[in-house]
Amino acid sequence: MDSLWEEPSGREAPAPERVERTREQNAELNRRLVAQEEALSRLVVTGEAVEEILGDAAPRDARDGGMRPCAAKQVAGSIRNREAQVTEPRLA
């Protein structure tokens, strides 16, 4: 009977470490995602500012190829949602 109990406990021992490592990786990925979404948001705002300043003087493809203000709002909302999800890894 000892071998029947030893096998599961042998696999169970490293499991908390794997869970903690995965949480840490997830937190780091979330931080990186937030940073990239913030960079995208800044690009959207810059594009909108250029479009506003240049108006009709902007090349046609520049006016039509960029993100619209509603997209900027979606990006900003996404950033706020991601920031709320980023949590520090829980310690066992």
All heavy atoms as an XYZ file, in Angstrom:
708
protein
N       0.810     -1.203      0.000
C       0.000      0.000      0.000
C       0.850      1.262      0.000
O       0.388      2.295     -0.452
C      -0.935      0.020      1.215
C      -2.106     -0.867      1.076
S      -3.203     -0.160     -0.137
C      -4.644     -1.044      0.197
N       2.052      1.195      0.529
C       2.883      2.381      0.591
C       3.133      2.957     -0.807
O       3.103      4.163     -0.997
C       4.227      2.077      1.265
C       4.079      1.897      2.765
O       3.072      2.402      3.306
O       4.964      1.274      3.374
N       3.378      2.109     -1.787
C       3.669      2.615     -3.133
C       2.474      3.331     -3.743
O       2.632      4.270     -4.515
C       4.132      1.481     -4.046
O       3.083      0.550     -4.212
N       1.289      2.908     -3.403
C       0.084      3.571     -3.901
C       0.001      5.010     -3.384
O      -0.425      5.918     -4.082
C      -1.162      2.774     -3.487
C      -2.490      3.281     -4.041
C      -2.466      3.230     -5.566
C      -3.633      2.442     -3.513
N       0.435      5.260     -2.163
C       0.395      6.606     -1.576
C       1.619      7.419     -1.955
O       1.561      8.645     -2.005
C       0.299      6.529     -0.046
C      -1.031      6.028      0.400
C      -1.308      4.807      0.935
C      -2.267      6.722      0.326
N      -2.645      4.685      1.204
C      -3.261      5.865      0.830
C      -2.640      7.986     -0.130
C      -4.594      6.222      0.903
C      -3.965      8.343     -0.039
C      -4.920      7.471      0.464
N       2.724      6.766     -2.225
C       3.962      7.485     -2.546
C       3.891      8.156     -3.911
O       4.384      9.261     -4.079
C       5.148      6.529     -2.496
C       5.499      6.077     -1.094
C       6.549      4.987     -1.083
O       7.108      4.678     -2.156
O       6.809      4.442     -0.004
N       3.309      7.526     -4.877
C       3.270      8.096     -6.233
C       2.535      9.438     -6.290
O       3.090     10.417     -6.776
C       2.659      7.105     -7.219
C       2.706      7.618     -8.643
C       2.098      6.635     -9.635
O       2.006      5.437     -9.326
O       1.723      7.105    -10.718
N       1.290      9.525     -5.798
C       0.617     10.834     -5.835
C       1.350     11.901     -5.025
O       1.452     13.050     -5.433
C      -0.769     10.558     -5.255
C      -0.979      9.100     -5.443
C       0.388      8.476     -5.341
N       1.870     11.543     -3.853
C       2.554     12.541     -3.032
C       3.849     12.988     -3.698
O       4.257     14.133     -3.546
C       2.815     12.003     -1.623
O       3.719     10.912     -1.666
N       4.485     12.120     -4.456
C       5.697     12.499     -5.186
C       5.399     13.505     -6.281
O       6.198     14.399     -6.557
N       4.249     13.380     -6.922
C       3.849     14.338     -7.954
C       3.281     15.615     -7.338
O       3.331     16.678     -7.938
C       2.816     13.725     -8.888
C       3.422     12.699     -9.830
C       2.400     12.182    -10.773
N       1.535     11.241    -10.034
C       0.332     10.872    -10.404
N      -0.185     11.332    -11.515
N      -0.373     10.019     -9.692
N       2.745     15.514     -6.151
C       2.114     16.654     -5.490
C       3.145     17.643     -4.949
O       2.899     18.849     -4.941
C       1.236     16.151     -4.353
C       0.449     17.227     -3.647
C      -0.398     16.645     -2.536
O      -1.043     15.604     -2.759
O      -0.382     17.235     -1.452
N       4.278     17.173     -4.513
C       5.281     18.030     -3.875
C       5.700     19.227     -4.741
O       5.709     20.350     -4.251
C       6.482     17.201     -3.459
N       6.036     19.057     -6.014
C       6.463     20.215     -6.806
C       5.304     21.067     -7.348
O       5.524     22.158     -7.875
C       7.248     19.604     -7.959
C       6.752     18.207     -8.089
C       6.282     17.802     -6.711
N       4.073     20.619     -7.194
C       2.922     21.332     -7.765
C       2.782     22.762     -7.239
O       2.575     23.682     -8.045
C       1.636     20.549     -7.543
N       2.899     23.022     -5.937
C       2.770     24.418     -5.470
C       3.832     25.335     -6.071
O       3.549     26.500     -6.368
C       2.933     24.304     -3.954
C       2.557     22.904     -3.625
C       2.984     22.096     -4.811
N       5.024     24.829     -6.262
C       6.087     25.627     -6.878
C       5.746     25.957     -8.327
O       5.970     27.083     -8.787
C       7.420     24.884     -6.801
C       7.926     24.711     -5.385
C       9.117     23.768     -5.307
O       9.626     23.341     -6.361
O       9.523     23.456     -4.182
N       5.206     24.982     -9.048
C       4.807     25.227    -10.444
C       3.681     26.257    -10.511
O       3.680     27.138    -11.368
C       4.373     23.922    -11.114
C       5.519     22.991    -11.420
C       5.101     21.871    -12.369
N       3.916     21.152    -11.938
C       3.911     20.039    -11.221
N       5.048     19.507    -10.824
N       2.768     19.441    -10.901
N       2.735     26.154     -9.580
C       1.618     27.109     -9.540
C       2.154     28.513     -9.279
O       1.776     29.473     -9.951
C       0.578     26.692     -8.472
C      -0.415     27.808     -8.219
C      -0.137     25.412     -8.901
N       3.046     28.662     -8.317
C       3.615     29.968     -7.985
C       4.402     30.529     -9.163
O       4.296     31.712     -9.499
C       4.507     29.865     -6.737
C       5.061     31.179     -6.282
C       3.987     32.176     -5.879
O       2.900     31.750     -5.451
O       4.235     33.382     -6.010
N       5.191     29.699     -9.800
C       5.975     30.138    -10.959
C       5.050     30.594    -12.085
O       5.290     31.615    -12.738
C       6.898     29.000    -11.424
C       7.927     29.433    -12.429
C       9.005     28.377    -12.697
N       8.489     27.018    -12.869
C       8.682     26.026    -12.000
N       9.351     26.229    -10.881
N       8.194     24.823    -12.231
N       3.971     29.877    -12.302
C       3.001     30.255    -13.334
C       2.324     31.574    -12.985
O       2.121     32.424    -13.862
C       1.953     29.135    -13.522
O       2.627     27.928    -13.861
C       0.966     29.495    -14.610
N       1.988     31.784    -11.724
C       1.407     33.069    -11.310
C       2.377     34.225    -11.569
O       1.970     35.291    -12.018
C       1.046     33.030     -9.828
C      -0.217     32.284     -9.524
C      -0.580     32.430     -8.058
N      -1.778     31.677     -7.761
C      -1.902     30.817     -6.759
N      -0.901     30.626     -5.927
N      -3.030     30.178     -6.573
N       3.636     34.008    -11.258
C       4.643     35.050    -11.489
C       4.773     35.358    -12.984
O       4.872     36.526    -13.375
C       5.986     34.621    -10.909
C       6.008     34.587     -9.396
C       7.248     33.923     -8.834
O       8.094     33.427     -9.612
O       7.370     33.893     -7.590
N       4.782     34.325    -13.804
C       4.864     34.527    -15.250
C       3.633     35.272    -15.754
O       3.740     36.169    -16.597
C       5.006     33.179    -15.972
C       6.334     32.500    -15.727
C       6.348     31.066    -16.244
O       5.320     30.469    -16.511
N       7.544     30.510    -16.372
N       2.469     34.911    -15.239
C       1.229     35.571    -15.638
C       1.255     37.050    -15.260
O       0.864     37.912    -16.058
C       0.037     34.871    -14.979
C      -1.277     35.411    -15.457
O      -1.454     35.687    -16.643
N      -2.216     35.559    -14.543
N       1.719     37.357    -14.057
C       1.801     38.755    -13.621
C       2.754     39.541    -14.518
O       2.462     40.678    -14.910
C       2.241     38.827    -12.162
N       3.880     38.949    -14.872
C       4.842     39.633    -15.749
C       4.245     39.861    -17.137
O       4.385     40.941    -17.713
C       6.134     38.823    -15.851
C       7.147     39.389    -16.823
C       7.586     40.810    -16.491
O       7.536     41.215    -15.314
O       7.982     41.534    -17.435
N       3.565     38.868    -17.671
C       2.923     39.034    -18.980
C       1.855     40.118    -18.936
O       1.726     40.915    -19.874
C       2.320     37.713    -19.458
C       3.327     36.661    -19.917
C       2.621     35.337    -20.199
C       4.095     37.128    -21.134
N       1.092     40.174    -17.853
C       0.078     41.226    -17.716
C       0.717     42.600    -17.654
O       0.214     43.551    -18.250
C      -0.799     40.987    -16.489
C      -1.901     39.994    -16.758
O      -2.434     39.932    -17.860
N      -2.255     39.207    -15.759
N       1.842     42.726    -16.932
C       2.548     44.016    -16.881
C       3.029     44.416    -18.272
O       2.917     45.583    -18.675
C       3.718     43.950    -15.896
C       3.295     44.027    -14.438
C       4.497     44.191    -13.519
N       5.261     42.967    -13.370
C       5.020     42.017    -12.468
N       4.022     42.160    -11.621
N       5.765     40.945    -12.394
N       3.571     43.458    -19.012
C       4.049     43.754    -20.365
C       2.897     44.143    -21.282
O       3.027     45.059    -22.101
C       4.809     42.544    -20.915
C       6.155     42.341    -20.224
C       6.851     41.059    -20.592
N       6.942     40.843    -22.019
C       7.299     39.686    -22.561
N       7.600     38.654    -21.802
N       7.366     39.555    -23.864
N       1.763     43.462    -21.138
C       0.595     43.774    -21.952
C       0.101     45.185    -21.675
O      -0.198     45.948    -22.602
C      -0.524     42.758    -21.695
C      -1.835     42.991    -22.442
C      -1.615     42.984    -23.949
C      -2.851     41.945    -22.038
N       0.032     45.555    -20.408
C      -0.395     46.913    -20.045
C       0.550     47.938    -20.659
O       0.109     48.954    -21.207
C      -0.492     47.064    -18.509
C      -0.612     48.531    -18.105
C      -1.671     46.276    -17.977
N       1.841     47.691    -20.594
C       2.817     48.627    -21.164
C       2.616     48.775    -22.674
O       2.674     49.894    -23.208
C       4.240     48.159    -20.860
N       2.365     47.679    -23.365
C       2.151     47.740    -24.813
C       0.843     48.447    -25.150
O       0.775     49.204    -26.124
C       2.169     46.331    -25.415
C       3.521     45.668    -25.363
C       4.572     46.456    -26.110
O       4.352     46.959    -27.203
N       5.738     46.588    -25.503
N      -0.192     48.216    -24.357
C      -1.459     48.905    -24.594
C      -1.322     50.404    -24.349
O      -1.910     51.212    -25.076
C      -2.565     48.313    -23.726
C      -2.997     46.943    -24.190
C      -4.019     46.295    -23.282
O      -4.007     46.536    -22.064
O      -4.839     45.531    -23.809
N      -0.518     50.782    -23.354
C      -0.279     52.203    -23.104
C       0.476     52.829    -24.273
O       0.178     53.956    -24.686
C       0.489     52.395    -21.802
C      -0.349     52.118    -20.575
C       0.449     52.109    -19.286
O       1.698     52.130    -19.335
O      -0.187     52.083    -18.224
N       1.463     52.110    -24.824
C       2.202     52.613    -25.981
C       1.256     52.785    -27.171
O       1.328     53.797    -27.889
C       3.347     51.656    -26.335
N       0.376     51.826    -27.383
C      -0.603     51.930    -28.463
C      -1.507     53.130    -28.248
O      -1.794     53.880    -29.187
C      -1.431     50.650    -28.557
C      -2.594     50.664    -29.557
C      -2.088     50.924    -30.973
C      -3.361     49.362    -29.486
N      -1.946     53.330    -27.027
C      -2.806     54.462    -26.725
C      -2.114     55.779    -27.040
O      -2.723     56.696    -27.615
C      -3.218     54.421    -25.250
O      -4.027     55.524    -24.941
N      -0.835     55.884    -26.690
C      -0.084     57.105    -27.003
C       0.021     57.315    -28.507
O      -0.093     58.448    -28.994
C       1.299     57.058    -26.360
C       1.265     57.223    -24.848
C       2.647     57.424    -24.264
N       3.552     56.321    -24.509
C       3.667     55.236    -23.744
N       2.917     55.113    -22.668
N       4.512     54.286    -24.059
N       0.210     56.238    -29.246
C       0.271     56.353    -30.711
C      -1.061     56.826    -31.285
O      -1.102     57.639    -32.208
C       0.673     55.016    -31.340
C       2.119     54.607    -31.149
C       2.325     53.174    -31.628
C       3.056     55.557    -31.877
N      -2.143     56.311    -30.736
C      -3.474     56.719    -31.194
C      -3.680     58.202    -30.931
O      -4.133     58.948    -31.806
C      -4.578     55.880    -30.510
C      -5.953     56.466    -30.759
C      -4.518     54.438    -30.997
N      -3.335     58.649    -29.724
C      -3.491     60.061    -29.375
C      -2.623     60.923    -30.277
O      -3.064     61.976    -30.762
C      -3.158     60.286    -27.879
C      -3.056     61.765    -27.550
C      -4.196     59.616    -27.007
N      -1.409     60.494    -30.546
C      -0.518     61.243    -31.438
C      -1.114     61.339    -32.836
O      -1.115     62.410    -33.447
C       0.870     60.571    -31.505
O       1.419     60.536    -30.191
C       1.803     61.319    -32.435
N      -1.629     60.229    -33.333
C      -2.252     60.233    -34.656
C      -3.445     61.160    -34.715
O      -3.643     61.885    -35.701
N      -4.246     61.167    -33.662
C      -5.407     62.058    -33.618
C      -4.967     63.523    -33.579
O      -5.580     64.378    -34.236
C      -6.274     61.734    -32.401
C      -6.986     60.420    -32.517
C      -7.697     60.008    -31.227
O      -7.591     60.724    -30.219
O      -8.370     58.975    -31.264
N      -3.899     63.794    -32.833
C      -3.408     65.173    -32.754
C      -2.891     65.634    -34.117
O      -3.170     66.756    -34.553
C      -2.307     65.286    -31.702
N      -2.162     64.765    -34.798
C      -1.656     65.109    -36.131
C      -2.817     65.347    -37.081
O      -2.828     66.321    -37.841
C      -0.716     64.002    -36.662
C      -0.416     64.195    -38.137
C       0.565     63.968    -35.849
N      -3.802     64.474    -37.038
C      -4.971     64.625    -37.915
C      -5.706     65.927    -37.606
O      -6.140     66.640    -38.518
C      -5.917     63.435    -37.739
C      -7.070     63.450    -38.713
C      -7.935     62.215    -38.585
O      -7.417     61.149    -38.223
O      -9.142     62.326    -38.854
N      -5.830     66.259    -36.338
C      -6.512     67.493    -35.954
C      -5.737     68.719    -36.426
O      -6.321     69.684    -36.921
C      -6.664     67.539    -34.430
C      -7.451     68.721    -33.927
C      -7.618     68.688    -32.421
O      -7.905     67.600    -31.879
O      -7.458     69.745    -31.794
N      -4.430     68.669    -36.287
C      -3.601     69.815    -36.698
C      -3.581     69.960    -38.209
O      -3.751     71.062    -38.739
C      -2.167     69.660    -36.155
C      -2.183     69.816    -34.635
C      -1.224     70.678    -36.787
C      -0.896     69.401    -33.963
N      -3.377     68.840    -38.896
C      -3.249     68.909    -40.349
C      -4.599     68.978    -41.046
O      -4.712     69.529    -42.134
C      -2.459     67.707    -40.867
C      -1.001     67.634    -40.426
C      -0.363     66.382    -40.992
C      -0.229     68.873    -40.838
N      -5.606     68.384    -40.440
C      -6.940     68.387    -41.032
C      -6.912     67.834    -42.444
O      -6.443     66.732    -42.682
N      -7.416     68.603    -43.371
C      -7.479     68.150    -44.765
C      -6.119     68.131    -45.436
O      -5.976     67.569    -46.520
C      -8.431     69.047    -45.560
C      -9.876     68.823    -45.151
O     -10.181     67.710    -44.672
O     -10.687     69.757    -45.296
N      -5.112     68.715    -44.802
C      -3.780     68.721    -45.404
C      -3.082     67.371    -45.277
O      -2.124     67.104    -45.979
C      -2.912     69.802    -44.751
N      -3.574     66.517    -44.378
C      -2.975     65.196    -44.207
C      -3.235     64.357    -45.456
O      -4.295     64.454    -46.073
C      -3.567     64.508    -42.993
N      -2.268     63.532    -45.852
C      -2.478     62.652    -47.004
C      -3.704     61.774    -46.798
O      -4.023     61.387    -45.683
C      -1.213     61.792    -47.055
C      -0.223     62.496    -46.207
C      -0.983     63.345    -45.232
N      -4.391     61.474    -47.871
C      -5.637     60.706    -47.803
C      -5.445     59.374    -47.073
O      -6.237     59.015    -46.221
C      -6.163     60.464    -49.227
C      -7.472     59.730    -49.264
C      -8.610     60.697    -49.078
N      -9.846     59.940    -49.059
C     -10.860     60.242    -48.292
N     -10.815     61.299    -47.529
N     -11.947     59.530    -48.305
N      -4.355     58.644    -47.381
C      -4.160     57.338    -46.751
C      -3.856     57.479    -45.255
O      -4.212     56.620    -44.467
C      -3.072     56.527    -47.445
C      -1.731     57.235    -47.456
O      -1.670     58.458    -47.204
O      -0.721     56.565    -47.734
N      -3.253     58.576    -44.841
C      -2.989     58.791    -43.419
C      -4.286     59.049    -42.678
O      -4.459     58.614    -41.539
C      -2.029     59.965    -43.228
N      -5.220     59.757    -43.318
C      -6.499     60.038    -42.661
C      -7.347     58.774    -42.556
O      -8.024     58.564    -41.560
C      -7.266     61.114    -43.433
C      -6.676     62.498    -43.278
C      -7.631     63.530    -43.813
N      -8.105     63.200    -45.137
C      -7.819     63.882    -46.245
N      -7.061     64.940    -46.192
N      -8.282     63.512    -47.403
N      -7.325     57.937    -43.557
C      -8.203     56.768    -43.578
C      -7.579     55.524    -42.950
O      -8.299     54.611    -42.578
C      -8.613     56.436    -45.020
C      -9.470     57.539    -45.607
O     -10.068     58.302    -44.829
O      -9.526     57.650    -46.838
N      -6.261     55.494    -42.827
C      -5.607     54.274    -42.359
C      -5.418     54.192    -40.865
O      -5.054     53.147    -40.344
N      -5.683     55.250    -40.145
C      -5.427     55.256    -38.710
C      -6.631     54.837    -37.897
O      -7.701     54.563    -38.424
N      -6.427     54.814    -36.606
C      -7.518     54.476    -35.697
C      -8.359     55.710    -35.450
O      -7.867     56.824    -35.408
C      -6.959     53.967    -34.369
C      -6.219     52.655    -34.485
S      -5.491     52.167    -32.921
C      -6.847     51.320    -32.173
N      -9.605     55.521    -35.281
C     -10.544     56.603    -35.009
C     -10.666     56.834    -33.502
O     -10.269     55.976    -32.716
C     -11.920     56.255    -35.596
C     -11.876     56.154    -37.103
C     -11.676     57.557    -37.677
N     -11.599     57.521    -39.113
C     -10.612     58.079    -39.792
N      -9.648     58.695    -39.179
N     -10.600     58.030    -41.088
N     -11.248     57.957    -33.080
C     -11.382     58.233    -31.643
C     -12.073     57.122    -30.866
O     -11.712     56.850    -29.740
C     -12.193     59.528    -31.611
C     -11.873     60.204    -32.901
C     -11.687     59.077    -33.891
N     -13.055     56.458    -31.476
C     -13.729     55.385    -30.746
C     -12.748     54.249    -30.451
O     -12.832     53.607    -29.422
C     -14.954     54.871    -31.499
S     -14.582     54.151    -33.101
N     -11.793     54.027    -31.347
C     -10.778     53.002    -31.107
C      -9.880     53.407    -29.951
O      -9.469     52.567    -29.146
C      -9.951     52.768    -32.367
N      -9.576     54.696    -29.859
C      -8.752     55.180    -28.751
C      -9.456     54.937    -27.423
O      -8.831     54.551    -26.436
C      -8.441     56.657    -28.925
N     -10.774     55.141    -27.391
C     -11.531     54.893    -26.170
C     -11.502     53.412    -25.819
O     -11.410     53.039    -24.652
C     -12.969     55.379    -26.327
C     -13.078     56.890    -26.375
C     -14.513     57.323    -26.594
C     -14.583     58.840    -26.751
N     -15.933     59.284    -27.086
N     -11.589     52.544    -26.828
C     -11.530     51.109    -26.576
C     -10.175     50.728    -26.004
O     -10.082     49.926    -25.085
C     -11.799     50.327    -27.853
C     -13.228     50.414    -28.324
C     -13.424     49.789    -29.694
O     -12.476     49.575    -30.430
N     -14.663     49.509    -30.021
N      -9.102     51.293    -26.555
C      -7.758     51.002    -26.065
C      -7.628     51.461    -24.622
O      -7.135     50.741    -23.763
C      -6.680     51.666    -26.954
C      -5.310     51.588    -26.308
C      -6.654     51.009    -28.322
N      -8.100     52.674    -24.327
C      -8.011     53.197    -22.965
C      -8.802     52.316    -22.000
O      -8.343     52.016    -20.893
C      -8.527     54.632    -22.918
N      -9.986     51.881    -22.398
C     -10.781     50.992    -21.549
C     -10.092     49.670    -21.323
O     -10.109     49.116    -20.231
N      -9.458     49.166    -22.365
C      -8.743     47.905    -22.256
C      -7.578     48.035    -21.279
O      -7.314     47.139    -20.490
C      -8.234     47.481    -23.635
O      -7.471     46.320    -23.537
N      -6.899     49.172    -21.316
C      -5.780     49.395    -20.398
C      -6.279     49.406    -18.963
O      -5.697     48.780    -18.087
C      -5.052     50.711    -20.740
C      -4.304     50.549    -22.068
C      -4.096     51.125    -19.630
C      -3.752     51.837    -22.613
N      -7.370     50.113    -18.722
C      -7.912     50.155    -17.358
C      -8.306     48.764    -16.892
O      -8.065     48.386    -15.747
C      -9.094     51.113    -17.291
C      -8.679     52.576    -17.267
C      -9.855     53.463    -16.933
N     -10.901     53.423    -17.944
C     -10.910     54.154    -19.052
N      -9.921     54.983    -19.303
N     -11.902     54.066    -19.920
N      -8.912     47.970    -17.767
C      -9.312     46.614    -17.388
C      -8.096     45.753    -17.072
O      -8.093     44.994    -16.117
C     -10.131     45.957    -18.498
C     -11.501     46.581    -18.646
O     -12.006     47.212    -17.734
N     -12.099     46.424    -19.810
N      -7.054     45.853    -17.883
C      -5.845     45.055    -17.655
C      -5.155     45.465    -16.361
O      -4.664     44.627    -15.633
C      -4.863     45.202    -18.824
C      -5.342     44.566    -20.083
C      -5.334     43.081    -19.946
N      -5.871     42.527    -21.169
C      -6.185     41.285    -21.333
N      -6.020     40.439    -20.365
N      -6.673     40.851    -22.461
N      -5.104     46.764    -16.105
C      -4.469     47.225    -14.870
C      -5.200     46.666    -13.657
O      -4.586     46.319    -12.664
C      -4.440     48.746    -14.811
C      -3.434     49.350    -15.761
C      -3.530     50.864    -15.849
O      -4.569     51.421    -15.449
O      -2.566     51.469    -16.317
N      -6.502     46.565    -13.740
C      -7.277     46.009    -12.628
C      -6.999     44.532    -12.454
O      -7.082     44.007    -11.341
C      -8.769     46.244    -12.869
N      -6.618     43.847    -13.528
C      -6.378     42.417    -13.456
C      -4.969     42.088    -12.989
O      -4.714     40.984    -12.526
C      -6.601     41.768    -14.817
C      -8.034     41.768    -15.250
C      -8.201     41.240    -16.666
O      -7.242     40.883    -17.329
N      -9.433     41.187    -17.122
N      -4.041     43.009    -13.123
C      -2.668     42.745    -12.744
C      -2.586     42.679    -11.223
O      -2.920     43.615    -10.531
C      -1.694     43.836    -13.277
C      -0.293     43.616    -12.740
C      -1.686     43.824    -14.784
N      -2.183     41.550    -10.747
C      -2.047     41.376     -9.309
C      -0.689     40.772     -9.032
O      -0.091     40.106     -9.871
C      -3.137     40.453     -8.749
O      -3.031     39.182     -9.412
C      -4.515     41.028     -8.939
N      -0.205     41.014     -7.861
C       1.051     40.405     -7.446
C       0.805     38.924     -7.175
O      -0.281     38.550     -6.735
C       1.578     41.097     -6.197
C       2.016     42.524     -6.458
C       3.117     42.613     -7.505
O       4.055     41.778     -7.461
O       3.042     43.499     -8.358
N       1.802     38.093     -7.422
C       1.635     36.662     -7.166
C       1.311     36.416     -5.696
O       1.847     37.074     -4.810
C       2.983     36.058     -7.524
C       3.711     37.087     -8.305
C       3.110     38.410     -7.952
N       0.409     35.486     -5.487
C       0.060     35.124     -4.117
C       1.107     34.156     -3.567
O       1.535     33.249     -4.255
C      -1.310     34.464     -4.069
C      -2.429     35.434     -4.396
C      -3.735     34.725     -4.350
N      -3.839     33.942     -5.590
C      -4.847     33.166     -5.899
N      -5.830     33.005     -5.079
N      -4.880     32.507     -7.036
N       1.490     34.375     -2.365
C       2.442     33.470     -1.723
C       1.671     32.413     -0.948
O       0.674     32.713     -0.295
C       3.361     34.237     -0.779
C       4.213     35.317     -1.448
C       4.999     36.065     -0.413
C       5.124     34.706     -2.487
N       2.146     31.196     -1.057
C       1.462     30.086     -0.385
C       1.722     30.105      1.092
O       2.623     30.602      1.608
C       1.906     28.762     -0.989
